[in-house]
Amino acid sequence: MKRLTSLQNKTYLKFWILFHALAAIAFGAVFFTGGRHLNIDADLFNMLPKPVLSEALSAADAKLTEVTGQNVFILVSNPDFDQAKLAAEKVFSELKDSPRFKSIALYQDTSSFGSVTDFIHKYRWNLLDDDTIEQLNSDGGAQIFAENALASAYGTFTITSLDSLESDPFMLGEHNLHNYLTTLQESGTKMSPKDGVLASFENERWYIMIRGVLSKEGAALASKTNAVAQIHKVCDALETEDTKFVYSGTPFHSYKSSSNASREIAIISTISMLAVLFILLLIFKRYQPILYSILLIFLSTATAICATFAVFGKMHILTLVFGTSLIGSCIDYSLHYFITWKANTDLNSGAEIRNHLFKGLTLSVISTVLCYFILVFAPFNLLKQMAVFSMSGIMSSFLTVLCIYPYIPVPKTDRKIKLVRFIKTPEWYNKKIVGRCVVTGMFIVSIAALIIFRSNLKIENKVNRLYKLEGRELENEKEAAKILQYSPSGWFIVSGETAEDTLQNEEKLSLRLKSINAGKAKGGFVCASAFVPSVKKQKASRDAAAKLLPLAKNQYKALGYEPELSVKLQEDFNSSEEDFVILGKNVPA
């Protein structure tokens, strides 16, 4: 009998070694082939389900998500503009060199404005908008356009310099730049340049905007390196009765929710662990159950981490955070064993305890693993990781209890657990009958509740329900919305076989959006083709602009120039016939 028991123990031990060795080897393979770098992912958007897209669209979607999801706006507010600017400059000086930001800006950069005006002047024939093209192609439209240009030239204010009138008598550069700025104004924020910064005056207060894009390090969830923590640290020290800060952007909300989740889980885990330790000490009065239970938790967690890295090559930090639920199952298996080890005097060896518990623990691990296995098919990458993490950790606990615990010597004496009875058991009490009645009653009540409230039975899969906007974050977003007046409701990713094809497709979409948004508040949009038209549209622009050339002599005469300059203007137009604006070639940064 002893020989058979020893053989069983060795067989179980081989299973335990094989399982953990496979996890360790798989982890080692990923670790060494991956350049010995363990990637703990803390990106908020990597926990969300990814849309089923082609490779190109997935890349575009990932870039869009990265840009919009890591943008932060800090509005520095004060009734006095100079005080608001001074506070904004202090914040900017503290944050501008931080590695937690990919970029951060306070001052309005006008250094590249010259290259933009040069670009618009050079390609002035090619950049006319749809309405202008339609006007020039209409009867008498060219004459009206020329007269409007004269009115602008003799007006009190123009955006561009009048020094270019000799080569641009119809002020096409002025017209195109005005269209560019109008597009930005309709699609961007309400902030305007003032004294080198972007500012707005609302409700008797000045608001100065600091714009930032977080780096991967700065956008890490549940991390001390999160840029939001640094922003609050810098700004809180400068906040006074007059100087206030308004924060807007997804990172502020993801930081709050992840910090709250980490804090709550840490508190719950700590209290749970202390409670378990207290109960174990109270019941067992021995160090072995406590020591082995703690070792079991660490071993199971390590195995789960190895398995997750082996399957995914990385692990999201929230997988580790929510994976702490694994502790409950580890403790359960351990308690089942040690209660029997301590109190069941009919069992005198670890092998006998294992055989006694085998069926119950096996059914438990199968049902638990099956539930987690279903999550493998979920569209959330985070849930897939949690499934693998939990399944491997629970299997490790199960095998350790059945394969390793039987080697722990069973105590020879003091094998009783003293229970404290608060209520005296009545004579009629029958444990089996009462137990069956309770389970049956719970089952009937559950079924009845499902039938009665069946209209409320539904599965929610809306990610935005995971976080409720409230408190200062809610008030900040309301105030920022009033100040910025910038709330894009959606994005379109336009594709094409070539850059030209893509721009043409976007222009078709733009015409449709313009029609839909006509006359509606906040109905603007911004797109690449509004600034860099397709070659097809540039040709249409040139054809329309050519209608102005017969009017050039009279235009120069009205402006006080020699009419003969019209010949040079025609030559300039002809020489640029094949010179088109091409993305990635001649577009200013």
Secondary structure as a PSIPRED ss2 file (coil, helix, strand):
# PSIPRED VFORMAT (PSIPRED V4.0)

   1 M C   1.000  0.000  0.000
   2 K H   0.000  1.000  0.000
   3 R H   0.000  1.000  0.000
   4 L H   0.000  1.000  0.000
   5 T H   0.000  1.000  0.000
   6 S H   0.000  1.000  0.000
   7 L H   0.000  1.000  0.000
   8 Q H   0.000  1.000  0.000
   9 N H   0.000  1.000  0.000
  10 K H   0.000  1.000  0.000
  11 T H   0.000  1.000  0.000
  12 Y H   0.000  1.000  0.000
  13 L H   0.000  1.000  0.000
  14 K H   0.000  1.000  0.000
  15 F H   0.000  1.000  0.000
  16 W H   0.000  1.000  0.000
  17 I H   0.000  1.000  0.000
  18 L H   0.000  1.000  0.000
  19 F H   0.000  1.000  0.000
  20 H H   0.000  1.000  0.000
  21 A H   0.000  1.000  0.000
  22 L H   0.000  1.000  0.000
  23 A H   0.000  1.000  0.000
  24 A H   0.000  1.000  0.000
  25 I H   0.000  1.000  0.000
  26 A H   0.000  1.000  0.000
  27 F H   0.000  1.000  0.000
  28 G H   0.000  1.000  0.000
  29 A H   0.000  1.000  0.000
  30 V H   0.000  1.000  0.000
  31 F H   0.000  1.000  0.000
  32 F H   0.000  1.000  0.000
  33 T H   0.000  1.000  0.000
  34 G C   1.000  0.000  0.000
  35 G C   1.000  0.000  0.000
  36 R C   1.000  0.000  0.000
  37 H C   1.000  0.000  0.000
  38 L C   1.000  0.000  0.000
  39 N C   1.000  0.000  0.000
  40 I E   0.000  0.000  1.000
  41 D E   0.000  0.000  1.000
  42 A C   1.000  0.000  0.000
  43 D C   1.000  0.000  0.000
  44 L H   0.000  1.000  0.000
  45 F H   0.000  1.000  0.000
  46 N H   0.000  1.000  0.000
  47 M H   0.000  1.000  0.000
  48 L C   1.000  0.000  0.000
  49 P C   1.000  0.000  0.000
  50 K C   1.000  0.000  0.000
  51 P C   1.000  0.000  0.000
  52 V C   1.000  0.000  0.000
  53 L C   1.000  0.000  0.000
  54 S C   1.000  0.000  0.000
  55 E H   0.000  1.000  0.000
  56 A H   0.000  1.000  0.000
  57 L H   0.000  1.000  0.000
  58 S H   0.000  1.000  0.000
  59 A H   0.000  1.000  0.000
  60 A H   0.000  1.000  0.000
  61 D H   0.000  1.000  0.000
  62 A H   0.000  1.000  0.000
  63 K H   0.000  1.000  0.000
  64 L H   0.000  1.000  0.000
  65 T H   0.000  1.000  0.000
  66 E H   0.000  1.000  0.000
  67 V H   0.000  1.000  0.000
  68 T H   0.000  1.000  0.000
  69 G H   0.000  1.000  0.000
  70 Q C   1.000  0.000  0.000
  71 N E   0.000  0.000  1.000
  72 V E   0.000  0.000  1.000
  73 F E   0.000  0.000  1.000
  74 I E   0.000  0.000  1.000
  75 L E   0.000  0.000  1.000
  76 V E   0.000  0.000  1.000
  77 S E   0.000  0.000  1.000
  78 N E   0.000  0.000  1.000
  79 P C   1.000  0.000  0.000
  80 D C   1.000  0.000  0.000
  81 F H   0.000  1.000  0.000
  82 D H   0.000  1.000  0.000
  83 Q H   0.000  1.000  0.000
  84 A H   0.000  1.000  0.000
  85 K H   0.000  1.000  0.000
  86 L H   0.000  1.000  0.000
  87 A H   0.000  1.000  0.000
  88 A H   0.000  1.000  0.000
  89 E H   0.000  1.000  0.000
  90 K H   0.000  1.000  0.000
  91 V H   0.000  1.000  0.000
  92 F H   0.000  1.000  0.000
  93 S H   0.000  1.000  0.000
  94 E H   0.000  1.000  0.000
  95 L H   0.000  1.000  0.000
  96 K C   1.000  0.000  0.000
  97 D C   1.000  0.000  0.000
  98 S C   1.000  0.000  0.000
  99 P C   1.000  0.000  0.000
 100 R C   1.000  0.000  0.000
 101 F E   0.000  0.000  1.000
 102 K E   0.000  0.000  1.000
 103 S E   0.000  0.000  1.000
 104 I E   0.000  0.000  1.000
 105 A E   0.000  0.000  1.000
 106 L C   1.000  0.000  0.000
 107 Y E   0.000  0.000  1.000
 108 Q C   1.000  0.000  0.000
 109 D C   1.000  0.000  0.000
 110 T C   1.000  0.000  0.000
 111 S C   1.000  0.000  0.000
 112 S C   1.000  0.000  0.000
 113 F H   0.000  1.000  0.000
 114 G H   0.000  1.000  0.000
 115 S H   0.000  1.000  0.000
 116 V H   0.000  1.000  0.000
 117 T H   0.000  1.000  0.000
 118 D H   0.000  1.000  0.000
 119 F H   0.000  1.000  0.000
 120 I H   0.000  1.000  0.000
 121 H H   0.000  1.000  0.000
 122 K H   0.000  1.000  0.000
 123 Y C   1.000  0.000  0.000
 124 R C   1.000  0.000  0.000
 125 W C   1.000  0.000  0.000
 126 N C   1.000  0.000  0.000
 127 L C   1.000  0.000  0.000
 128 L C   1.000  0.000  0.000
 129 D C   1.000  0.000  0.000
 130 D H   0.000  1.000  0.000
 131 D H   0.000  1.000  0.000
 132 T H   0.000  1.000  0.000
 133 I H   0.000  1.000  0.000
 134 E H   0.000  1.000  0.000
 135 Q H   0.000  1.000  0.000
 136 L H   0.000  1.000  0.000
 137 N H   0.000  1.000  0.000
 138 S C   1.000  0.000  0.000
 139 D C   1.000  0.000  0.000
 140 G C   1.000  0.000  0.000
 141 G H   0.000  1.000  0.000
 142 A H   0.000  1.000  0.000
 143 Q H   0.000  1.000  0.000
 144 I H   0.000  1.000  0.000
 145 F H   0.000  1.000  0.000
 146 A H   0.000  1.000  0.000
 147 E H   0.000  1.000  0.000
 148 N H   0.000  1.000  0.000
 149 A H   0.000  1.000  0.000
 150 L H   0.000  1.000  0.000
 151 A H   0.000  1.000  0.000
 152 S H   0.000  1.000  0.000
 153 A H   0.000  1.000  0.000
 154 Y C   1.000  0.000  0.000
 155 G C   1.000  0.000  0.000
 156 T C   1.000  0.000  0.000
 157 F C   1.000  0.000  0.000
 158 T C   1.000  0.000  0.000
 159 I C   1.000  0.000  0.000
 160 T C   1.000  0.000  0.000
 161 S C   1.000  0.000  0.000
 162 L H   0.000  1.000  0.000
 163 D H   0.000  1.000  0.000
 164 S H   0.000  1.000  0.000
 165 L H   0.000  1.000  0.000
 166 E H   0.000  1.000  0.000
 167 S C   1.000  0.000  0.000
 168 D C   1.000  0.000  0.000
 169 P C   1.000  0.000  0.000
 170 F C   1.000  0.000  0.000
 171 M C   1.000  0.000  0.000
 172 L H   0.000  1.000  0.000
 173 G H   0.000  1.000  0.000
 174 E H   0.000  1.000  0.000
 175 H H   0.000  1.000  0.000
 176 N H   0.000  1.000  0.000
 177 L H   0.000  1.000  0.000
 178 H H   0.000  1.000  0.000
 179 N H   0.000  1.000  0.000
 180 Y H   0.000  1.000  0.000
 181 L H   0.000  1.000  0.000
 182 T H   0.000  1.000  0.000
 183 T H   0.000  1.000  0.000
 184 L H   0.000  1.000  0.000
 185 Q H   0.000  1.000  0.000
 186 E H   0.000  1.000  0.000
 187 S H   0.000  1.000  0.000
 188 G C   1.000  0.000  0.000
 189 T C   1.000  0.000  0.000
 190 K C   1.000  0.000  0.000
 191 M C   1.000  0.000  0.000
 192 S E   0.000  0.000  1.000
 193 P E   0.000  0.000  1.000
 194 K E   0.000  0.000  1.000
 195 D C   1.000  0.000  0.000
 196 G C   1.000  0.000  0.000
 197 V E   0.000  0.000  1.000
 198 L E   0.000  0.000  1.000
 199 A E   0.000  0.000  1.000
 200 S E   0.000  0.000  1.000
 201 F E   0.000  0.000  1.000
 202 E E   0.000  0.000  1.000
 203 N C   1.000  0.000  0.000
 204 E C   1.000  0.000  0.000
 205 R E   0.000  0.000  1.000
 206 W E   0.000  0.000  1.000
 207 Y E   0.000  0.000  1.000
 208 I E   0.000  0.000  1.000
 209 M E   0.000  0.000  1.000
 210 I E   0.000  0.000  1.000
 211 R E   0.000  0.000  1.000
 212 G E   0.000  0.000  1.000
 213 V E   0.000  0.000  1.000
 214 L E   0.000  0.000  1.000
 215 S C   1.000  0.000  0.000
 216 K C   1.000  0.000  0.000
 217 E C   1.000  0.000  0.000
 218 G C   1.000  0.000  0.000
 219 A C   1.000  0.000  0.000
 220 A C   1.000  0.000  0.000
 221 L C   1.000  0.000  0.000
 222 A C   1.000  0.000  0.000
 223 S C   1.000  0.000  0.000
 224 K C   1.000  0.000  0.000
 225 T C   1.000  0.000  0.000
 226 N C   1.000  0.000  0.000
 227 A H   0.000  1.000  0.000
 228 V H   0.000  1.000  0.000
 229 A H   0.000  1.000  0.000
 230 Q H   0.000  1.000  0.000
 231 I H   0.000  1.000  0.000
 232 H H   0.000  1.000  0.000
 233 K H   0.000  1.000  0.000
 234 V H   0.000  1.000  0.000
 235 C H   0.000  1.000  0.000
 236 D H   0.000  1.000  0.000
 237 A H   0.000  1.000  0.000
 238 L H   0.000  1.000  0.000
 239 E C   1.000  0.000  0.000
 240 T C   1.000  0.000  0.000
 241 E C   1.000  0.000  0.000
 242 D C   1.000  0.000  0.000
 243 T C   1.000  0.000  0.000
 244 K E   0.000  0.000  1.000
 245 F E   0.000  0.000  1.000
 246 V E   0.000  0.000  1.000
 247 Y E   0.000  0.000  1.000
 248 S E   0.000  0.000  1.000
 249 G C   1.000  0.000  0.000
 250 T H   0.000  1.000  0.000
 251 P H   0.000  1.000  0.000
 252 F H   0.000  1.000  0.000
 253 H H   0.000  1.000  0.000
 254 S H   0.000  1.000  0.000
 255 Y H   0.000  1.000  0.000
 256 K H   0.000  1.000  0.000
 257 S H   0.000  1.000  0.000
 258 S H   0.000  1.000  0.000
 259 S H   0.000  1.000  0.000
 260 N H   0.000  1.000  0.000
 261 A H   0.000  1.000  0.000
 262 S H   0.000  1.000  0.000
 263 R H   0.000  1.000  0.000
 264 E H   0.000  1.000  0.000
 265 I H   0.000  1.000  0.000
 266 A H   0.000  1.000  0.000
 267 I H   0.000  1.000  0.000
 268 I H   0.000  1.000  0.000
 269 S H   0.000  1.000  0.000
 270 T H   0.000  1.000  0.000
 271 I H   0.000  1.000  0.000
 272 S H   0.000  1.000  0.000
 273 M H   0.000  1.000  0.000
 274 L H   0.000  1.000  0.000
 275 A H   0.000  1.000  0.000
 276 V H   0.000  1.000  0.000
 277 L H   0.000  1.000  0.000
 278 F H   0.000  1.000  0.000
 279 I H   0.000  1.000  0.000
 280 L H   0.000  1.000  0.000
 281 L H   0.000  1.000  0.000
 282 L H   0.000  1.000  0.000
 283 I H   0.000  1.000  0.000
 284 F H   0.000  1.000  0.000
 285 K C   1.000  0.000  0.000
 286 R C   1.000  0.000  0.000
 287 Y H   0.000  1.000  0.000
 288 Q H   0.000  1.000  0.000
 289 P H   0.000  1.000  0.000
 290 I H   0.000  1.000  0.000
 291 L H   0.000  1.000  0.000
 292 Y H   0.000  1.000  0.000
 293 S H   0.000  1.000  0.000
 294 I H   0.000  1.000  0.000
 295 L H   0.000  1.000  0.000
 296 L H   0.000  1.000  0.000
 297 I H   0.000  1.000  0.000
 298 F H   0.000  1.000  0.000
 299 L H   0.000  1.000  0.000
 300 S H   0.000  1.000  0.000
 301 T H   0.000  1.000  0.000
 302 A H   0.000  1.000  0.000
 303 T H   0.000  1.000  0.000
 304 A H   0.000  1.000  0.000
 305 I H   0.000  1.000  0.000
 306 C H   0.000  1.000  0.000
 307 A H   0.000  1.000  0.000
 308 T H   0.000  1.000  0.000
 309 F H   0.000  1.000  0.000
 310 A H   0.000  1.000  0.000
 311 V H   0.000  1.000  0.000
 312 F H   0.000  1.000  0.000
 313 G C   1.000  0.000  0.000
 314 K C   1.000  0.000  0.000
 315 M E   0.000  0.000  1.000
 316 H E   0.000  0.000  1.000
 317 I H   0.000  1.000  0.000
 318 L H   0.000  1.000  0.000
 319 T H   0.000  1.000  0.000
 320 L H   0.000  1.000  0.000
 321 V H   0.000  1.000  0.000
 322 F H   0.000  1.000  0.000
 323 G H   0.000  1.000  0.000
 324 T H   0.000  1.000  0.000
 325 S H   0.000  1.000  0.000
 326 L H   0.000  1.000  0.000
 327 I H   0.000  1.000  0.000
 328 G H   0.000  1.000  0.000
 329 S H   0.000  1.000  0.000
 330 C H   0.000  1.000  0.000
 331 I H   0.000  1.000  0.000
 332 D H   0.000  1.000  0.000
 333 Y H   0.000  1.000  0.000
 334 S H   0.000  1.000  0.000
 335 L H   0.000  1.000  0.000
 336 H H   0.000  1.000  0.000
 337 Y H   0.000  1.000  0.000
 338 F H   0.000  1.000  0.000
 339 I H   0.000  1.000  0.000
 340 T H   0.000  1.000  0.000
 341 W H   0.000  1.000  0.000
 342 K H   0.000  1.000  0.000
 343 A H   0.000  1.000  0.000
 344 N C   1.000  0.000  0.000
 345 T C   1.000  0.000  0.000
 346 D C   1.000  0.000  0.000
 347 L C   1.000  0.000  0.000
 348 N C   1.000  0.000  0.000
 349 S C   1.000  0.000  0.000
 350 G H   0.000  1.000  0.000
 351 A H   0.000  1.000  0.000
 352 E H   0.000  1.000  0.000
 353 I H   0.000  1.000  0.000
 354 R H   0.000  1.000  0.000
 355 N H   0.000  1.000  0.000
 356 H H   0.000  1.000  0.000
 357 L H   0.000  1.000  0.000
 358 F H   0.000  1.000  0.000
 359 K H   0.000  1.000  0.000
 360 G H   0.000  1.000  0.000
 361 L H   0.000  1.000  0.000
 362 T H   0.000  1.000  0.000
 363 L H   0.000  1.000  0.000
 364 S H   0.000  1.000  0.000
 365 V H   0.000  1.000  0.000
 366 I H   0.000  1.000  0.000
 367 S H   0.000  1.000  0.000
 368 T H   0.000  1.000  0.000
 369 V H   0.000  1.000  0.000
 370 L H   0.000  1.000  0.000
 371 C H   0.000  1.000  0.000
 372 Y H   0.000  1.000  0.000
 373 F H   0.000  1.000  0.000
 374 I H   0.000  1.000  0.000
 375 L H   0.000  1.000  0.000
 376 V H   0.000  1.000  0.000
 377 F H   0.000  1.000  0.000
 378 A C   1.000  0.000  0.000
 379 P C   1.000  0.000  0.000
 380 F C   1.000  0.000  0.000
 381 N H   0.000  1.000  0.000
 382 L H   0.000  1.000  0.000
 383 L H   0.000  1.000  0.000
 384 K H   0.000  1.000  0.000
 385 Q H   0.000  1.000  0.000
 386 M H   0.000  1.000  0.000
 387 A H   0.000  1.000  0.000
 388 V H   0.000  1.000  0.000
 389 F H   0.000  1.000  0.000
 390 S H   0.000  1.000  0.000
 391 M H   0.000  1.000  0.000
 392 S H   0.000  1.000  0.000
 393 G H   0.000  1.000  0.000
 394 I H   0.000  1.000  0.000
 395 M H   0.000  1.000  0.000
 396 S H   0.000  1.000  0.000
 397 S H   0.000  1.000  0.000
 398 F H   0.000  1.000  0.000
 399 L H   0.000  1.000  0.000
 400 T H   0.000  1.000  0.000
 401 V H   0.000  1.000  0.000
 402 L H   0.000  1.000  0.000
 403 C H   0.000  1.000  0.000
 404 I C   1.000  0.000  0.000
 405 Y H   0.000  1.000  0.000
 406 P H   0.000  1.000  0.000
 407 Y H   0.000  1.000  0.000
 408 I C   1.000  0.000  0.000
 409 P C   1.000  0.000  0.000
 410 V C   1.000  0.000  0.000
 411 P C   1.000  0.000  0.000
 412 K C   1.000  0.000  0.000
 413 T C   1.000  0.000  0.000
 414 D C   1.000  0.000  0.000
 415 R C   1.000  0.000  0.000
 416 K C   1.000  0.000  0.000
 417 I C   1.000  0.000  0.000
 418 K C   1.000  0.000  0.000
 419 L C   1.000  0.000  0.000
 420 V C   1.000  0.000  0.000
 421 R C   1.000  0.000  0.000
 422 F C   1.000  0.000  0.000
 423 I C   1.000  0.000  0.000
 424 K C   1.000  0.000  0.000
 425 T C   1.000  0.000  0.000
 426 P C   1.000  0.000  0.000
 427 E C   1.000  0.000  0.000
 428 W C   1.000  0.000  0.000
 429 Y C   1.000  0.000  0.000
 430 N C   1.000  0.000  0.000
 431 K H   0.000  1.000  0.000
 432 K H   0.000  1.000  0.000
 433 I H   0.000  1.000  0.000
 434 V H   0.000  1.000  0.000
 435 G H   0.000  1.000  0.000
 436 R H   0.000  1.000  0.000
 437 C H   0.000  1.000  0.000
 438 V H   0.000  1.000  0.000
 439 V H   0.000  1.000  0.000
 440 T H   0.000  1.000  0.000
 441 G H   0.000  1.000  0.000
 442 M H   0.000  1.000  0.000
 443 F H   0.000  1.000  0.000
 444 I H   0.000  1.000  0.000
 445 V H   0.000  1.000  0.000
 446 S H   0.000  1.000  0.000
 447 I H   0.000  1.000  0.000
 448 A H   0.000  1.000  0.000
 449 A H   0.000  1.000  0.000
 450 L H   0.000  1.000  0.000
 451 I H   0.000  1.000  0.000
 452 I H   0.000  1.000  0.000
 453 F C   1.000  0.000  0.000
 454 R H   0.000  1.000  0.000
 455 S H   0.000  1.000  0.000
 456 N H   0.000  1.000  0.000
 457 L C   1.000  0.000  0.000
 458 K C   1.000  0.000  0.000
 459 I C   1.000  0.000  0.000
 460 E C   1.000  0.000  0.000
 461 N C   1.000  0.000  0.000
 462 K C   1.000  0.000  0.000
 463 V H   0.000  1.000  0.000
 464 N H   0.000  1.000  0.000
 465 R H   0.000  1.000  0.000
 466 L H   0.000  1.000  0.000
 467 Y C   1.000  0.000  0.000
 468 K C   1.000  0.000  0.000
 469 L C   1.000  0.000  0.000
 470 E C   1.000  0.000  0.000
 471 G H   0.000  1.000  0.000
 472 R H   0.000  1.000  0.000
 473 E H   0.000  1.000  0.000
 474 L H   0.000  1.000  0.000
 475 E H   0.000  1.000  0.000
 476 N H   0.000  1.000  0.000
 477 E H   0.000  1.000  0.000
 478 K H   0.000  1.000  0.000
 479 E H   0.000  1.000  0.000
 480 A H   0.000  1.000  0.000
 481 A H   0.000  1.000  0.000
 482 K H   0.000  1.000  0.000
 483 I H   0.000  1.000  0.000
 484 L H   0.000  1.000  0.000
 485 Q C   1.000  0.000  0.000
 486 Y C   1.000  0.000  0.000
 487 S C   1.000  0.000  0.000
 488 P C   1.000  0.000  0.000
 489 S C   1.000  0.000  0.000
 490 G C   1.000  0.000  0.000
 491 W C   1.000  0.000  0.000
 492 F C   1.000  0.000  0.000
 493 I C   1.000  0.000  0.000
 494 V C   1.000  0.000  0.000
 495 S C   1.000  0.000  0.000
 496 G C   1.000  0.000  0.000
 497 E C   1.000  0.000  0.000
 498 T C   1.000  0.000  0.000
 499 A H   0.000  1.000  0.000
 500 E H   0.000  1.000  0.000
 501 D H   0.000  1.000  0.000
 502 T H   0.000  1.000  0.000
 503 L H   0.000  1.000  0.000
 504 Q H   0.000  1.000  0.000
 505 N H   0.000  1.000  0.000
 506 E H   0.000  1.000  0.000
 507 E H   0.000  1.000  0.000
 508 K H   0.000  1.000  0.000
 509 L H   0.000  1.000  0.000
 510 S H   0.000  1.000  0.000
 511 L H   0.000  1.000  0.000
 512 R H   0.000  1.000  0.000
 513 L H   0.000  1.000  0.000
 514 K H   0.000  1.000  0.000
 515 S H   0.000  1.000  0.000
 516 I H   0.000  1.000  0.000
 517 N H   0.000  1.000  0.000
 518 A C   1.000  0.000  0.000
 519 G C   1.000  0.000  0.000
 520 K C   1.000  0.000  0.000
 521 A C   1.000  0.000  0.000
 522 K C   1.000  0.000  0.000
 523 G C   1.000  0.000  0.000
 524 G C   1.000  0.000  0.000
 525 F C   1.000  0.000  0.000
 526 V C   1.000  0.000  0.000
 527 C C   1.000  0.000  0.000
 528 A H   0.000  1.000  0.000
 529 S H   0.000  1.000  0.000
 530 A H   0.000  1.000  0.000
 531 F C   1.000  0.000  0.000
 532 V C   1.000  0.000  0.000
 533 P C   1.000  0.000  0.000
 534 S C   1.000  0.000  0.000
 535 V H   0.000  1.000  0.000
 536 K H   0.000  1.000  0.000
 537 K H   0.000  1.000  0.000
 538 Q H   0.000  1.000  0.000
 539 K H   0.000  1.000  0.000
 540 A H   0.000  1.000  0.000
 541 S H   0.000  1.000  0.000
 542 R H   0.000  1.000  0.000
 543 D H   0.000  1.000  0.000
 544 A H   0.000  1.000  0.000
 545 A H   0.000  1.000  0.000
 546 A H   0.000  1.000  0.000
 547 K H   0.000  1.000  0.000
 548 L H   0.000  1.000  0.000
 549 L H   0.000  1.000  0.000
 550 P H   0.000  1.000  0.000
 551 L H   0.000  1.000  0.000
 552 A H   0.000  1.000  0.000
 553 K H   0.000  1.000  0.000
 554 N H   0.000  1.000  0.000
 555 Q H   0.000  1.000  0.000
 556 Y H   0.000  1.000  0.000
 557 K H   0.000  1.000  0.000
 558 A H   0.000  1.000  0.000
 559 L H   0.000  1.000  0.000
 560 G C   1.000  0.000  0.000
 561 Y C   1.000  0.000  0.000
 562 E C   1.000  0.000  0.000
 563 P C   1.000  0.000  0.000
 564 E C   1.000  0.000  0.000
 565 L H   0.000  1.000  0.000
 566 S H   0.000  1.000  0.000
 567 V H   0.000  1.000  0.000
 568 K H   0.000  1.000  0.000
 569 L H   0.000  1.000  0.000
 570 Q H   0.000  1.000  0.000
 571 E H   0.000  1.000  0.000
 572 D H   0.000  1.000  0.000
 573 F H   0.000  1.000  0.000
 574 N H   0.000  1.000  0.000
 575 S H   0.000  1.000  0.000
 576 S C   1.000  0.000  0.000
 577 E C   1.000  0.000  0.000
 578 E C   1.000  0.000  0.000
 579 D C   1.000  0.000  0.000
 580 F C   1.000  0.000  0.000
 581 V C   1.000  0.000  0.000
 582 I C   1.000  0.000  0.000
 583 L C   1.000  0.000  0.000
 584 G C   1.000  0.000  0.000
 585 K C   1.000  0.000  0.000
 586 N C   1.000  0.000  0.000
 587 V C   1.000  0.000  0.000
 588 P C   1.000  0.000  0.000
 589 A C   1.000  0.000  0.000
